[in-house]
Amino acid sequence: MLDLGFALLLTLLATGLGAKLLQRLGLAPEHPVDRFGLAFPLGAGLVALATLLLGEFHALNAPALALMLAVVAEVGLLTGIRLTRALAAVPFAQVDGPPSAFDRLMRVFLLATVAATAVSSLAPVMDGDALCYHLQVPKVFLMEGATVYEPDLHETVYPLATEMLYLIALAFRGPIACRCLQWTLGLAMAANVTALARPSLGRRAWWAGAGALLVPAVTNGMSAPLNDVALAAFGTAALASWMRLYEAPGRKAALVAGAFAGLAIGVKYPALVLAAMLVAGLVARPFVARKGAPLRGWTDGLTLASYFVPALIAAGCAWYLRAYIATGNPVHPFFRSVFGAGLDEVLDPIKRPLPVTAWNLLTSLAPLTLEPHRFDSFAHQFGPVFLLFLPALLLERAPRRVLGLVLFGYVFLMLCMTQRQSMRFLLIAVGPLSIGVAWLASTWLDRRTIPARALAFALLAVLGMESCVAMARAGRAAGAVLGAETAAQYLARREPTYRVGRWIDAHLPAGAHVIGQDHRGFYIPREYTMELAHRRRTDLGGNGETDREIVAALLHEGYTHLMMCPPREGSDVEFDPTLGRLLAPWLASRRPLYSEELSEPDGLVRRYSIYELGLNDATGAAEPPGVVR
């Protein structure tokens, strides 16, 4: 619970900072929920940039981070407390008149999902991408005391706003606190979806926020220390701020909306698509603005864009400038053919399982829904609600604002699908699409006909099924969260790299530098490099080197130990066996310091072995009794 408490404290401080700035600018939304939705991403983005600044000055240590948080508390703590009180005073899921059965059931599903994701966020961390990237990068930064570029961990020059927040959590608590930060960011995403829906749905706007939060990809992301829900939270904040600018144009509103877009592109590359769409929307405003709307001329649109774009660049360019200085490619490792640096593998055709044609893009919601396993992750899926119900908008006379937001979300989805087709890159679209679904539910309920009511409650049943997915996930983590076993016992039973890391901590010297086949390095308490990334960069072994020449090259680069982890024969898991084949004679001549077969929750069994790198003919130092198995 201390991890959740720390995440809530950091959320309070960041929200207070953002709310204070919005108030000073006179742009704070009136409704507390809408104010929280904008204030938290704004404050969190500024805290992330401040952490990056500390890292560039080699000051990533607990005292410097504590001083930064003290400054943030001085500025925003009282404002954050006042906003918290205002949120507590807002009637939950407020509706006109007595709540209907639909309202009551939606409340149950929402509360159950929020509670379930909170439980899941308190479980020990085992997410593969987190252990190799989202937590490993801030861990490396903390070990080095600076935001260094590690060539064999190319994620160190990605946009890292979320990972900077994780760095703070790791410095003072641990990886579970990072999970909890994603949970609070999920609440901010739902708040912004509610704000976007409020002009069209009034007191039923919370239906849209609840629908977005119930999406399986969102509930899964809220309990995983990744950056997908953070991308959705910052992206919907940028869209909400942009809509406020669109409806009440002005210089300050354009600057703030641009800053929100800049903070969003600091989270993950897909936000660049969002930023381009927002700029294009301002320039094209004369085409779509209602007659009589203020500042609807061509020069007005260009003027607003001239404020928006510099603010976007100022808030977001640091990440891309840093990547350009380190690699020559501002979006490293993507688009190697354009910038000359990067990795072709990241945009390999296998990353686009759906051929990029106009028809496939227009109908992409169907395969994304029906075959989510094709698009990076089965767990990160939209669920059936959008595919089942959004087509009904073609038969209804939806308000222009609702149709515009749904179209915006779907165009974003289609543009992202032209590059790397991952469900996790598309979560910004969830908010606008959920507004369309919520409007349909509201319209059908108001008709009071049996078919319309049946459609509305069918939609509610689908949302209930999505809520059950989150509760089932929480059930698997409940034992560790409720104390049936300790976090160490849970990880030792389920996460192989944790067990290997404990052995390394007990037996290898503090200065050891391990190179290994496993991509998950977070629980390895020594300097660690993934050999596949190293081999891609150096082409070591690709030019006919012998096994001894490869070992000599690794020793020359400072590596002291080698970790192998081939899966058991017959496994169909994706694995690159090249290193084992190249080093086969050397491996056969030596005994490992450690060797053990370890299983993963999905049943996969790997043989983990650790060798001391050396060129002598001995079979290895005598190992502690019982280590080699």
TORFI-384723 format. One record per residue (C-alpha): residue in one letter; x, y, z. Coordinates in nm, 3 decimals, decimal comma. Example, Ala and Ser with C-alpha at 12.3 -4.5 7.8 and 13.67 -1.06 7.14 Angstrom:
% residues 2
residuo east north up
A 1,230 -0,450 0,780
S 1,367 -0,106 0,714
This chain:
% residues 629
residuo east north up
M 0,000 0,000 0,000
L 0,298 0,231 0,046
D 0,361 0,206 -0,328
L 0,005 0,316 -0,403
G 0,041 0,592 -0,145
F 0,357 0,721 -0,313
A 0,190 0,714 -0,655
L -0,108 0,906 -0,518
L 0,125 1,161 -0,356
L 0,312 1,215 -0,683
T -0,023 1,243 -0,861
L -0,141 1,500 -0,606
L 0,174 1,710 -0,648
A 0,169 1,695 -1,029
T -0,204 1,772 -1,040
G -0,158 2,067 -0,807
L 0,123 2,204 -1,023
G -0,083 2,170 -1,340
A -0,396 2,317 -1,181
K -0,199 2,614 -1,047
L -0,065 2,693 -1,394
L -0,406 2,660 -1,558
Q -0,558 2,891 -1,297
R -0,285 3,152 -1,348
L -0,355 3,144 -1,721
G -0,730 3,168 -1,668
L -0,785 2,843 -1,860
A -0,882 2,602 -1,582
P -1,203 2,411 -1,667
E -1,494 2,481 -1,435
H -1,585 2,119 -1,361
P -1,341 1,953 -1,115
V -1,326 1,629 -1,317
D -1,234 1,820 -1,632
R -0,980 2,023 -1,437
F -0,815 1,708 -1,301
G -0,802 1,557 -1,651
L -0,594 1,848 -1,779
A -0,400 1,933 -1,465
F -0,247 1,592 -1,396
P -0,090 1,537 -1,741
L 0,029 1,898 -1,750
G 0,198 1,874 -1,412
A 0,332 1,522 -1,475
G 0,477 1,628 -1,809
L 0,657 1,921 -1,649
V 0,792 1,697 -1,371
A 0,920 1,457 -1,638
L 1,097 1,740 -1,821
A 1,252 1,860 -1,495
T 1,377 1,506 -1,430
L 1,525 1,494 -1,781
L 1,704 1,822 -1,708
L 1,853 1,674 -1,391
G 1,966 1,374 -1,594
E 2,137 1,588 -1,855
F 2,333 1,755 -1,574
H 2,426 1,415 -1,423
A 2,219 1,483 -1,111
L 1,987 1,181 -1,103
N 2,011 1,094 -0,736
A 1,770 1,081 -0,444
P 1,866 1,421 -0,291
A 1,826 1,607 -0,621
L 1,496 1,436 -0,697
A 1,370 1,508 -0,345
L 1,461 1,875 -0,386
M 1,272 1,889 -0,716
L 0,964 1,732 -0,556
A 0,989 1,980 -0,269
V 0,976 2,267 -0,519
V 0,675 2,108 -0,691
A 0,506 2,066 -0,351
E 0,571 2,430 -0,263
V 0,403 2,540 -0,585
G 0,118 2,293 -0,615
L 0,044 2,104 -0,294
L -0,230 2,331 -0,159
T -0,389 2,367 -0,503
G -0,384 1,989 -0,541
I -0,552 1,944 -0,202
R -0,823 2,196 -0,293
L -0,888 2,019 -0,623
T -0,907 1,685 -0,440
R -1,171 1,830 -0,209
A -1,364 1,962 -0,508
L -1,351 1,619 -0,671
A -1,476 1,455 -0,351
A -1,771 1,695 -0,345
V -1,883 1,604 -0,698
P -2,174 1,354 -0,684
F -2,048 1,028 -0,834
A -2,194 0,958 -1,177
Q -2,441 1,244 -1,140
V -2,754 1,216 -1,356
D -3,078 1,408 -1,402
G -3,342 1,274 -1,168
P -3,330 0,936 -0,996
P -3,068 0,699 -1,144
S -3,196 0,442 -1,389
A -3,109 0,073 -1,392
F -2,863 0,151 -1,670
D -2,692 0,412 -1,450
R -2,675 0,177 -1,153
L -2,526 -0,109 -1,351
M -2,276 0,120 -1,521
R -2,168 0,246 -1,179
V -2,119 -0,110 -1,057
F -1,906 -0,200 -1,360
L -1,702 0,119 -1,330
L -1,634 0,084 -0,957
A -1,555 -0,287 -0,992
T -1,311 -0,215 -1,274
V -1,138 0,069 -1,091
A -1,100 -0,152 -0,783
A -0,982 -0,451 -0,987
T -0,718 -0,251 -1,171
A -0,602 -0,106 -0,839
V -0,555 -0,459 -0,701
S -0,371 -0,568 -1,016
S -0,144 -0,264 -0,998
L -0,026 -0,371 -0,652
A 0,105 -0,709 -0,773
P 0,479 -0,766 -0,829
V 0,590 -0,670 -1,180
M 0,643 -0,940 -1,443
D 0,550 -0,760 -1,767
G 0,812 -0,845 -2,030
D 0,826 -0,505 -2,198
A 0,855 -0,335 -1,861
L 1,147 -0,553 -1,754
C 1,339 -0,494 -2,077
Y 1,249 -0,130 -2,149
H 1,007 0,076 -1,943
L 1,169 -0,007 -1,608
Q 1,512 -0,108 -1,734
V 1,579 0,235 -1,889
P 1,513 0,437 -1,569
K 1,708 0,174 -1,373
V 2,008 0,229 -1,603
F 1,972 0,606 -1,566
L 1,969 0,575 -1,187
M 2,273 0,347 -1,191
E 2,461 0,598 -1,407
G 2,322 0,906 -1,235
A 2,245 1,056 -1,576
T 2,026 1,016 -1,884
V 2,295 0,837 -2,083
Y 2,263 0,684 -2,428
E 2,329 0,310 -2,426
P 2,379 0,194 -2,787
D 2,263 -0,159 -2,700
L 1,952 -0,027 -2,526
H 1,821 0,199 -2,800
E 1,514 0,284 -2,591
T 1,739 0,518 -2,389
V 1,685 0,783 -2,660
Y 1,311 0,732 -2,702
P 1,061 0,992 -2,578
L 1,065 0,900 -2,210
A 0,820 1,122 -2,021
T 0,653 0,823 -1,855
E 0,985 0,658 -1,777
M 1,104 0,977 -1,604
L 0,807 0,945 -1,369
Y 0,902 0,580 -1,317
L 1,255 0,690 -1,236
I 1,123 0,897 -0,946
A 0,914 0,604 -0,825
L 1,212 0,367 -0,849
A 1,436 0,609 -0,662
F 1,202 0,626 -0,361
R 0,990 0,309 -0,376
G 1,008 0,042 -0,647
P 0,845 -0,108 -0,957
I 0,501 -0,153 -0,799
A 0,479 0,224 -0,750
C 0,536 0,253 -1,126
R 0,236 0,026 -1,185
C 0,028 0,249 -0,959
L 0,127 0,558 -1,159
Q -0,021 0,397 -1,470
W -0,339 0,337 -1,272
T -0,371 0,706 -1,184
L -0,295 0,803 -1,545
G -0,581 0,577 -1,653
L -0,814 0,778 -1,431
A -0,687 1,098 -1,596
M -0,759 0,950 -1,937
A -1,117 0,868 -1,833
A -1,157 1,221 -1,693
N -1,052 1,375 -2,025
V -1,287 1,151 -2,222
T -1,565 1,266 -1,989
A -1,466 1,629 -2,052
L -1,474 1,574 -2,429
A -1,822 1,419 -2,402
R -1,971 1,677 -2,165
P -2,094 1,931 -2,427
S -2,281 1,654 -2,613
L -2,396 1,426 -2,329
G -2,430 1,659 -2,032
R -2,458 1,467 -1,705
R -2,430 1,141 -1,894
A -2,080 1,235 -2,010
W -1,934 1,000 -1,750
W -2,072 0,710 -1,955
A -1,808 0,788 -2,219
G -1,530 0,802 -1,962
A -1,647 0,476 -1,807
G -1,672 0,307 -2,146
A -1,316 0,411 -2,233
L -1,183 0,290 -1,900
L -1,355 -0,051 -1,938
V -1,175 -0,128 -2,267
P -0,955 -0,437 -2,201
A -0,644 -0,271 -2,345
V -0,690 0,016 -2,100
T -0,759 -0,196 -1,792
N -0,461 -0,415 -1,878
G -0,242 -0,108 -1,929
M -0,356 0,053 -1,603
S -0,198 -0,236 -1,413
A 0,123 -0,260 -1,617
P 0,424 -0,026 -1,590
L 0,432 0,047 -1,964
N 0,350 0,376 -2,137
D 0,039 0,291 -2,338
V -0,219 0,427 -2,094
A 0,010 0,725 -2,033
L 0,001 0,788 -2,409
A -0,379 0,776 -2,398
A -0,391 1,008 -2,095
F -0,160 1,270 -2,246
G -0,317 1,231 -2,590
T -0,674 1,280 -2,468
A -0,556 1,577 -2,259
A -0,408 1,730 -2,575
L -0,732 1,663 -2,765
A -0,946 1,807 -2,484
S -0,732 2,121 -2,468
W -0,744 2,150 -2,848
M -1,123 2,123 -2,847
R -1,141 2,402 -2,591
L -0,922 2,610 -2,823
Y -1,140 2,519 -3,120
E -1,455 2,635 -2,945
A -1,306 2,942 -2,775
P -1,006 3,043 -2,987
G -0,741 3,272 -2,844
R -0,366 3,317 -2,813
K -0,333 3,173 -2,462
A -0,559 2,881 -2,546
A -0,348 2,804 -2,855
L -0,025 2,816 -2,656
V -0,163 2,585 -2,386
A -0,308 2,340 -2,639
G 0,027 2,334 -2,818
A 0,205 2,266 -2,490
F -0,027 1,972 -2,421
A 0,046 1,830 -2,767
G 0,419 1,876 -2,702
L 0,396 1,689 -2,373
A 0,210 1,409 -2,553
I 0,484 1,361 -2,813
G 0,722 1,324 -2,521
V 0,545 1,000 -2,420
K 0,556 0,790 -2,736
Y 0,604 0,830 -3,110
P 0,237 0,775 -3,212
A 0,157 1,111 -3,053
L 0,340 1,268 -3,350
V 0,045 1,155 -3,562
L -0,192 1,319 -3,314
A 0,009 1,642 -3,317
A 0,007 1,655 -3,697
M -0,370 1,603 -3,701
L -0,423 1,881 -3,447
V -0,213 2,126 -3,649
A -0,396 2,028 -3,968
G -0,727 2,076 -3,788
L -0,637 2,433 -3,695
V -0,530 2,519 -4,048
A -0,847 2,363 -4,191
R -1,072 2,530 -3,934
P -1,242 2,759 -4,191
F -1,380 2,449 -4,367
V -1,553 2,302 -4,064
A -1,622 2,587 -3,820
R -1,986 2,682 -3,785
K -2,110 3,004 -3,939
G -2,073 3,285 -3,692
A -1,795 3,109 -3,499
P -1,518 3,345 -3,387
L -1,189 3,351 -3,578
R -1,301 3,123 -3,861
G -1,107 3,288 -4,145
W -0,799 3,145 -4,314
T -0,566 3,396 -4,157
D -0,722 3,325 -3,817
G -0,651 2,953 -3,852
L -0,293 3,019 -3,954
T -0,251 3,261 -3,666
L -0,372 3,003 -3,415
A -0,137 2,746 -3,569
S 0,150 2,995 -3,541
Y 0,099 2,998 -3,162
F 0,022 2,627 -3,134
V 0,327 2,493 -3,321
P 0,601 2,683 -3,130
A 0,444 2,577 -2,799
L 0,433 2,217 -2,923
I 0,800 2,232 -3,022
A 0,904 2,397 -2,697
A 0,731 2,133 -2,483
G 0,825 1,828 -2,687
C 1,144 1,887 -2,884
A 1,388 1,798 -2,603
W 1,336 1,425 -2,652
Y 1,389 1,440 -3,028
L 1,685 1,676 -3,007
R 1,848 1,440 -2,759
A 1,799 1,144 -2,994
Y 1,934 1,343 -3,290
I 2,247 1,447 -3,102
A 2,313 1,089 -2,989
T 2,233 0,903 -3,311
G 2,168 1,145 -3,596
N 1,806 1,027 -3,606
P 1,543 1,224 -3,409
V 1,304 0,927 -3,415
H 1,565 0,655 -3,358
P 1,546 0,364 -3,437
F 1,264 0,422 -3,688
F 1,302 0,533 -4,052
R 1,664 0,429 -4,093
S 1,632 0,472 -4,470
V 1,560 0,842 -4,418
F 1,802 0,934 -4,140
G 2,078 0,677 -4,189
A 2,070 0,550 -3,830
G 1,837 0,306 -3,662
L 1,711 -0,049 -3,705
D 1,525 -0,185 -4,003
E 1,376 -0,456 -3,781
V 1,142 -0,214 -3,600
L 0,944 -0,156 -3,922
D 0,994 -0,502 -4,067
P 0,697 -0,622 -4,277
I 0,617 -0,870 -3,999
K 0,523 -0,566 -3,787
R 0,243 -0,493 -4,037
P 0,038 -0,815 -4,050
L -0,246 -0,628 -4,222
P -0,150 -0,518 -4,576
V -0,164 -0,140 -4,600
T -0,441 -0,076 -4,850
A -0,721 0,180 -4,841
W -0,987 -0,088 -4,783
N -0,788 -0,262 -4,510
L -0,736 0,067 -4,329
L -1,104 0,162 -4,354
T -1,210 -0,175 -4,214
S -0,916 -0,224 -3,975
L -1,142 -0,215 -3,669
A -1,271 -0,562 -3,764
P -0,937 -0,751 -3,758
L -0,820 -0,547 -3,460
T -1,127 -0,670 -3,273
L -1,158 -1,024 -3,404
E -0,788 -1,115 -3,430
P -0,604 -0,907 -3,169
H -0,327 -1,168 -3,138
R -0,203 -1,062 -3,483
F -0,126 -0,712 -3,359
D 0,144 -0,754 -3,091
S -0,066 -0,854 -2,790
F -0,384 -1,048 -2,719
A -0,419 -0,882 -2,377
H -0,414 -0,532 -2,526
Q -0,735 -0,542 -2,727
F -1,029 -0,312 -2,789
G -1,294 -0,565 -2,698
P -1,613 -0,602 -2,905
V -1,799 -0,284 -2,809
F -1,668 -0,058 -3,089
L -1,712 -0,308 -3,371
L -2,060 -0,407 -3,252
F -2,208 -0,062 -3,198
L -2,014 0,216 -3,373
P -2,151 0,125 -3,720
A -2,494 0,229 -3,586
L -2,373 0,591 -3,603
L -2,417 0,564 -3,980
L -2,791 0,513 -3,919
E -2,840 0,776 -3,649
R -2,839 1,154 -3,671
A -2,560 1,211 -3,425
P -2,451 1,565 -3,334
R -2,179 1,713 -3,547
R -1,942 1,725 -3,251
V -1,985 1,354 -3,173
L -1,935 1,254 -3,536
G -1,629 1,478 -3,559
L -1,464 1,323 -3,254
V -1,538 0,967 -3,369
L -1,401 1,047 -3,714
F -1,092 1,204 -3,557
G -1,027 0,892 -3,351
Y -1,075 0,660 -3,646
V -0,849 0,863 -3,875
F -0,581 0,852 -3,604
L -0,621 0,475 -3,589
M -0,592 0,438 -3,966
L -0,283 0,658 -3,992
C -0,106 0,464 -3,717
M -0,194 0,137 -3,891
T 0,017 0,243 -4,192
Q 0,332 0,195 -3,984
R 0,383 -0,045 -3,694
Q 0,050 -0,218 -3,634
S 0,034 -0,258 -3,259
M -0,283 -0,239 -3,051
R -0,085 -0,058 -2,784
F -0,005 0,232 -3,019
L -0,373 0,304 -3,084
L -0,513 0,381 -2,740
I -0,554 0,754 -2,809
A -0,840 0,650 -3,040
V -1,027 0,480 -2,755
G -1,152 0,808 -2,605
P -1,316 0,958 -2,916
L -1,464 0,622 -3,016
S -1,609 0,576 -2,666
I -1,792 0,907 -2,699
G -1,975 0,772 -3,002
V -2,074 0,457 -2,814
A -2,194 0,656 -2,511
W -2,404 0,885 -2,733
L -2,570 0,580 -2,891
A -2,653 0,437 -2,548
S -2,800 0,769 -2,435
T -3,005 0,805 -2,754
W -3,144 0,453 -2,739
L -3,243 0,485 -2,374
D -3,426 0,811 -2,440
R -3,639 0,653 -2,713
R -3,815 0,430 -2,461
T -3,896 0,172 -2,728
I -3,832 -0,196 -2,666
P -3,581 -0,240 -2,954
A -3,388 0,071 -2,850
R -3,380 -0,035 -2,484
A -3,267 -0,383 -2,591
L -2,978 -0,233 -2,786
A -2,877 -0,016 -2,491
F -2,876 -0,306 -2,248
A -2,693 -0,528 -2,497
L -2,425 -0,260 -2,501
L -2,424 -0,258 -2,122
A -2,386 -0,637 -2,117
V -2,076 -0,611 -2,336
L -1,931 -0,352 -2,099
G -2,006 -0,587 -1,811
M -1,810 -0,862 -1,984
E -1,518 -0,624 -2,025
S -1,536 -0,542 -1,654
C -1,517 -0,915 -1,579
V -1,190 -0,934 -1,773
A -1,036 -0,680 -1,536
M -1,173 -0,861 -1,231
A -1,037 -1,196 -1,352
R -0,693 -1,040 -1,393
A -0,714 -0,900 -1,040
G -0,807 -1,243 -0,907
R -0,479 -1,387 -1,033
A -0,284 -1,120 -0,843
A -0,496 -1,117 -0,527
G -0,286 -1,374 -0,341
A 0,030 -1,168 -0,353
V -0,155 -0,841 -0,289
L -0,345 -0,973 0,015
G -0,038 -1,131 0,172
A -0,089 -1,500 0,096
E 0,273 -1,492 -0,020
T 0,542 -1,227 -0,020
A 0,645 -1,040 -0,331
A 0,977 -1,228 -0,327
Q 0,799 -1,564 -0,312
Y 0,559 -1,461 -0,588
L 0,842 -1,353 -0,818
A 1,063 -1,652 -0,737
R 0,774 -1,877 -0,840
R 0,674 -1,692 -1,156
E 0,959 -1,473 -1,288
P 1,279 -1,658 -1,392
T 1,496 -1,348 -1,419
Y 1,417 -1,263 -1,058
R 1,560 -1,597 -0,940
V 1,862 -1,558 -1,165
G 1,908 -1,203 -1,042
R 1,910 -1,317 -0,678
W 2,185 -1,568 -0,758
I 2,384 -1,301 -0,942
D 2,350 -1,063 -0,649
A 2,481 -1,328 -0,411
H 2,768 -1,467 -0,621
L 2,898 -1,220 -0,881
P 3,118 -0,920 -0,795
A 2,961 -0,574 -0,787
G 3,158 -0,472 -1,095
A 3,040 -0,764 -1,310
H 2,906 -0,680 -1,655
V 2,672 -0,948 -1,788
I 2,573 -1,001 -2,150
G 2,285 -1,239 -2,202
Q 2,016 -1,380 -2,425
D 1,719 -1,280 -2,210
H 1,577 -0,940 -2,297
R 1,446 -0,883 -1,942
G 1,721 -0,712 -1,746
F 1,542 -0,523 -1,471
Y 1,581 -0,783 -1,195
I 1,948 -0,845 -1,278
P 2,132 -0,627 -1,023
R 2,441 -0,572 -1,236
E 2,519 -0,390 -1,556
Y 2,338 -0,595 -1,820
T 2,332 -0,599 -2,201
M 2,103 -0,800 -2,428
E 2,331 -0,988 -2,667
L 2,090 -0,968 -2,962
A 2,093 -0,587 -2,949
H 2,472 -0,591 -2,918
R 2,506 -0,832 -3,212
R 2,275 -0,625 -3,431
R 2,485 -0,316 -3,364
T 2,831 -0,471 -3,395
D 2,765 -0,765 -3,630
L 2,987 -0,969 -3,399
G 2,993 -1,326 -3,527
G 2,862 -1,226 -3,867
N 3,203 -1,206 -4,032
G 3,329 -1,558 -3,974
E 3,478 -1,503 -3,626
T 3,562 -1,814 -3,427
D 3,415 -1,880 -3,086
R 3,738 -1,770 -2,915
E 3,752 -1,450 -3,120
I 3,396 -1,366 -3,016
V 3,479 -1,425 -2,649
A 3,796 -1,215 -2,684
A 3,591 -0,932 -2,837
L 3,341 -0,945 -2,550
L 3,623 -0,941 -2,294
H 3,781 -0,644 -2,471
E 3,451 -0,454 -2,443
G 3,443 -0,512 -2,068
Y 3,196 -0,798 -2,035
T 3,277 -1,043 -1,757
H 2,996 -1,299 -1,766
L 2,766 -1,459 -2,021
M 2,406 -1,567 -1,958
M 2,241 -1,822 -2,186
C 1,870 -1,908 -2,169
P 1,762 -2,133 -2,458
P 1,409 -2,273 -2,434
R 1,352 -2,644 -2,398
E 1,359 -2,832 -2,728
G 1,024 -2,848 -2,901
S 0,914 -2,504 -2,782
D 0,756 -2,278 -3,042
V 0,855 -1,955 -2,865
E 1,037 -1,695 -3,075
F 1,407 -1,724 -2,987
D 1,733 -1,641 -3,165
P 1,979 -1,931 -3,111
T 2,262 -1,770 -3,309
L 2,489 -1,698 -3,012
G 2,463 -2,053 -2,882
R 2,558 -2,186 -3,224
L 2,852 -1,946 -3,262
L 2,989 -2,024 -2,917
A 2,913 -2,398 -2,915
P 3,280 -2,514 -2,894
W 3,361 -2,264 -2,619
L 3,047 -2,354 -2,422
A 3,123 -2,724 -2,450
S 3,466 -2,670 -2,298
R 3,342 -2,494 -1,986
R 3,116 -2,561 -1,692
P 2,865 -2,292 -1,599
L 2,882 -2,116 -1,265
Y 2,505 -2,150 -1,249
S 2,261 -2,366 -1,443
E 1,894 -2,426 -1,375
E 1,576 -2,495 -1,568
L 1,313 -2,234 -1,484
S 0,953 -2,220 -1,598
E 0,737 -1,919 -1,680
P 0,364 -1,877 -1,605
D 0,272 -1,976 -1,962
G 0,452 -2,310 -1,923
L 0,764 -2,219 -2,120
V 1,079 -2,375 -1,972
R 1,425 -2,227 -2,028
R 1,769 -2,347 -1,923
Y 1,947 -2,052 -1,761
S 2,326 -2,082 -1,747
I 2,587 -1,827 -1,642
Y 2,949 -1,855 -1,754
E 3,256 -1,656 -1,661
L 3,407 -1,518 -1,981
G 3,767 -1,625 -2,034
L 4,002 -1,776 -2,289
N 4,193 -2,023 -2,074
D 4,142 -2,393 -2,129
A 4,005 -2,460 -1,782
T 3,647 -2,579 -1,752
G 3,555 -2,295 -1,519
A 3,600 -2,208 -1,156
A 3,466 -2,440 -0,893
E 3,103 -2,351 -0,835
P 2,926 -2,344 -0,499
P 2,770 -2,680 -0,414
G 2,426 -2,735 -0,557
V 2,437 -2,444 -0,800
V 2,480 -2,639 -1,121
R 2,176 -2,859 -1,188
